[in-house]
Amino acid sequence: MIKTCGLTHIHLVVKDIRRSLDFYKSVFGMQEKFWAGEGLVFLNTPGSNDLITLHQSAEGQSTGASGGILHFGFQLDDKANLDAAINEVVAAGGTLKKRGEFGPEMPFAYVADPDGYEIEL
């Protein structure tokens, strides 16, 4: 078994890097860590070790295709804010895909970013 410190990042190919950057900053409060050239930006949630890399797609390169990865998730501070979180996603150009409960007092929502990547809240 390889011991790790956990998942380091998720790398997303996006159609419009500025649109996606604005989406993740405004909806999830992520901050830019650094740019690696014009088409690659690293973001993280303040106070955490998570990292999302946004990579500008090349002409004709597909985006939003999960290739077997169904979704990634963000844990809300308070699940009572789920409706407000969904509204923020939609206002920022994302969409609500599905919502429900895994069990008593365990609500969830699946939303998508502007490229169609699915996010669990």
N, C-alpha and C positions, 0 to 999 in steps of 0.2 A: 504494500500500500504506500502511495506517495502522500506524505503529509503536506498539507497546504495551509495557507492563511485564509482560504475562501476564494470566492469568485473575485477576479480583479476588475473585469470590465465587460461591457457588451459593446460591440462595434456595429453600427447601423449605417448602411449605405442609403443616402437620402437624395431626393430630386433637387431640393433647394435648401442648401445648408443654412442660409440665414433664416428661412421660414422655420426650419426644424429647431434651430438654436433659440429663436424667440418662443416657440412652443414649449420646449423643456424648461426654459428659464421662467416664463410666465406661469405655467401650470404647476410645475413641481419645485420652483424656487432654486433650480440648479444654477451653479455658477461656472463661468469659464475658468478652467485651470490654465490651459495654454493652447495655442494654435501651433500646429506642425505644418507649416506651409499654408496656402490659401484654402485648401480643400479638406482640412482635417482639424477638428476642434475637440478637445477633451473637456468634459463637464463633470461636476460632482455635486452631491447634496451637501450643503454646509454641515460640518460636524460629523461627517461620515467618511468611510473609505470607499464608497461606491464610485463607479466611473462609467460614463457613457461616452463613447467616441462617435461623433457624427462625421461621415465621410461623403463628400460631394460625389455623386455618381458621374461616371463617364457617359458620354453620349451613347444611348442605346442600352446602357446597363440597367438591369431591373432593380427595382427598389421595393421594399415592403414584402417581398417573397420570403416567407419564414423558413422554407426548406426543412420542415419537421420541427422547428421550434415554434410552439404554439403561442407563447406569450412570455413577457417578463413582468414582474410586479413591483409595486411601491406600496409599502405599509403606511396607511394613514395614521396620524397621531390619535385621531378619534373617529371611529367608524360612524358616529352620529353626523359627521360632516360629509358623508358620501354623496348626498344630493348636491351640495355645493361644489364638491370636487368634480362631479360629472358636468355640472354647468360650466365650470372653468375650462374643462377639456373642450367642450363644444364651442364655447366662445372663442377659444384659441385656434379653431380650425380642425379639431378632432371630432370623433363621432362616438356615440354610445353603441356598443355592439350587443350587450346582454347584461342583465342584472338579476340578482336573486339572493338566496341565502344558502350557505353550506350547511347550516344548522341553526338552532336557536341563537339569536343575537350574533350571528356571524354573516352579516351582509357582504355582498361583493358586487363589483361591476367590472365588466370588460369593456374597455374603451380602445380607440385606435388613434394613433397620431396622424398627422396629415399624409404620411406615406403609407398608412395602413398597418403599421406595426401594432400588434395587440398588446395592451397593458392591463394587468389586473390591479384593481384598487381594493 
